[in-house]
């Protein structure tokens, strides 16, 4: 069994940074680590027993440093269930972060827009999730050090953090769109009929990640903010073929705007502290 405490202690000792916030960077969003001051990286492959990311646009390393004057660690490359990982391996970084003493988690991802008011390049805050992957990382013996056996899921996103970001962007004359994210297993993109069914369920965007991480972070009683980059409209909404290269390309095209929103989110975090 992977020893989270031992790995967390070893990394903090090695890099000399005790992070207060963790970031998970989605497809094409790893450029954010370039803004870390005094950044020190640790490759996943150097951590014994830790999974390795295999997807283009996911480098496969932790980056530690100061990000907007907050000691931070970023996961540059997440794990997806479709890569063949066990579901508990997919969320192993969350429990590693918890053992580092981190209480705040900012999750990012690239997703397909289902809500027809969205456009590629939009940045949407995730207000709720739908687990259509039907895999739950909490199945199995519960580790009471992290959380309770039956955690409540009625409000998984941190209201103060989200409302603070909404207000901050509003002051700049910008609207923060919000929506519900549905997890589809992948790696094939969804069919038009599947997208219509997701729309009926109340989903605004779809992707192949995030939901397991949110479930695990909620289990750990972490404060969560999740931001999604709409990189394409979902299958059947526009008459366009979907490709991962386009996903990464769109994420890169809005990099400055996305970086600004993430920066605003961290400014809000400094204001609300550890409430």
N, C-alpha and C positions, 0 to 999 in steps of 0.2 A: 504494500500500500504506500502511495506517495506521502511523504512526510512534509506537510505544509509548513509546520512551525520551523523545522530545520532549514528548509529551502528559503523561507522568508528571512530568517535570522542571518543566514549566510549571505544573501544578496544585499541586505541593508549594510552589513559589515563591509562587504566588498566595495560597494559604490559610495558609501559615506553619506547617503541621503535617506532620511526617514520620511517617506511621502505622506501627505495628508489627503490627497485626492488621487484617484486612479482614472485613467481614460482608456477606453477600448476604441480603437480606430478601425473603421470599416474599409471596404474596398476602395482603393484610390485615395484614402484620406491620411495615409501615413506621413505625408509631408508636414503635418502639424508638429512632429518631433523636431523638425528643423528650427522651431522657435524656442526650444528648451535652452535655457542658459546652463552652461556647465554640464551638458548632457553626457551621461555615461550609459552605454548599452550592454545588455547581457543577452546573448543569443539563447533561444529556447533549447537548442541542441546541447548547450553547456550545462543544462540543469538535468541531472540524472533522473530518469523516470518521467520527465515532463513531455507532453505531446509536442509535435512539430507541425507548423502550418504548411500547407502544400498549394495554396491558391495564389494565382497571379494577383499582384496588388497588395499582398500580405507578406511583409518581410520576414517575420518570425523572430522578434526580439522584444525585450523590455527596454525602454529608455527612461532613465531617471534624471531628474534635474529640476530647475526652477522654471515654472511656466506661469507667466503673469504674476510673478512674485509669490507663488505657492509651491512648496515642495511637492513634486508630482512624479507619478510613474505612468507611462503610456504603454499599452499593449499594441505594438505595431504588427498587426497580423493576428486575427482571432482564429478560433477553431470552429469548424462547422461539422454538424452531424453527418452531412453527405460525404465528407472526406473519409469516412469509415471509422471515426473516433467513437468510443463509447460515450454515452451522454454525460457521464460523470467527468470524463476527460474534457469535454466541451466547456464545462463550467469550472474546471480546476483553477483557472486564474482568479476567479472570484474568491475562493476560499484562501488562496495564497494572499490576495490583497487583504482579506480580513485578518489573517495572521500577522500582517505587517502593521496592523492597527488602523487601517484605513476605514473611514466611515462614510466617505462620499465617493460616488461613482458616476462618471459621465460617459455614457455609451453613445457611439455614433455608428451609423450604418448607411449603406446605399440601398435604396428600395425602388420598387416600381409603383407608380401612382395609379390607384384605382379611382379615387375621388376625382371627378372630372373638372373640378375647379383647380386642380394642381397642374403644374407644368414642369417639364424637366428643368432642373436647376433650383427648384424650390427647396427651402429648408423647413422641415416640419417637426415640431415637438411631438413626441409620442405621449399621448395621455392615457392610453390603455392598450392591452395586448390580447390577442386571440391565439391560443396554442393549438393550431391545426396540425402540428407535427405529432401530437398525441404521445410525446415522450416527456417525461417529467424527471429532472435530475435528482429529485428528492426521494425517488423510489429506492427502497432498501433501508437498512438500519439508519436511524437518525443519530447524528452527532449533536448532542445537546450543547456542546460548546458553541456551536454556531447559531442554532435556533431551535424553535419548537417543532414538534412532529407535524402539526397541522397549521402552517402559517396562513394568516388572512391575506387575501389578494384583492381586497376591495379598493385599495388606493396605493398602488405600488410606486407611483412617481411622487417625488417630493413636491408638495404644493407650494411651499415658500420659494423654493428654488425656481420652479417653473413660472410662478406668477411674478417673481422678481425679474426674470429674464424678459417676460412679456412686457412688463412695465418699462424696463430699460430700453428695449427696442422701440416701444411706442414713443418714448421721449425723442427718439431720433427720426420719428415719422415712418417707422417700419412696423408692419404687422407680422406677428409670429403665428403662422398657421399651426394648428394642432389636429391630431387625428389618431385613429386606432390602427395599430400595426398587427398584421396577421403573419404567423410563421408557417411557411410551406417548406417541406423538407429539401427540395431540390435533388440533384443539381440541374435537372431539366427545368426550363422555365414553364410557367403554368399555361394551360390551354385557355382559350377564350371562354369556354364554358365554366372552367374552374373560377376564373376571375369574376364572372357574373354571379356565381354562388357566393364568393367571398364578399362581393358588394352587398348581396342580400343579407349576409351575416353582420354587416355593419363595418367592414374593414375599409379603411381609406388608403392603405398602402400595404405592399406585400414584400417579404424578403425571406432569406434563408438563414437568418441568425437571430440574435438579440433576445428572443423570448426565453430560452433556457438560462441565459445570463441574468435576466431580470428576475426570474423565479429564484435563482440561487442567491442573488444579492438581497432580495426581499427576505429570504430565509435568514440571511445574516443580519437583518435589520439595518442595512445600509440605506443611506439617502441617495436616491437615483434621479438622474436627469438623462433623457434619451433624445437625441437629435437625429433625424433621418434626412439624407440628401436624396431627393427624388431625381434619379438619374435617367429614368425613362417612364413612359406610360406603360401600364401592364398590358399583357397580351389581349388583342382584340379591340382595344380602345382606339388605337391608331393602326393604320395599315402599314406597320413597319415590323421587320424582323428584329428579334432581340439578340444581343450579343454581349458577352462580358467585356469586350474591348470598348464598347460604347459606354458601358457602366463606368469603367475606370476613366474614360475620356471626359465624361460629363463631370465626374467628381473633381478632376483636375481643372476643368474650365472654371468652376466656381470656387476654387481653392481660397481666393482672397476673401470672398464674402463668407464662406463657411468658417474660415479662420477667425474672422471678425466676430461672428456670432458665438463661437466657442470662447473667445476672449471675453465677450460680454458676460457669458455664463459664469466664468471664473471671477469676474469683477463682482457679480452678484453674490457669489459664494463667499467672497471675502467680507462682504457687508453683513450677510446673515450669520456668518461664523458657523458654529456647531450647534445651532438651535435645533 
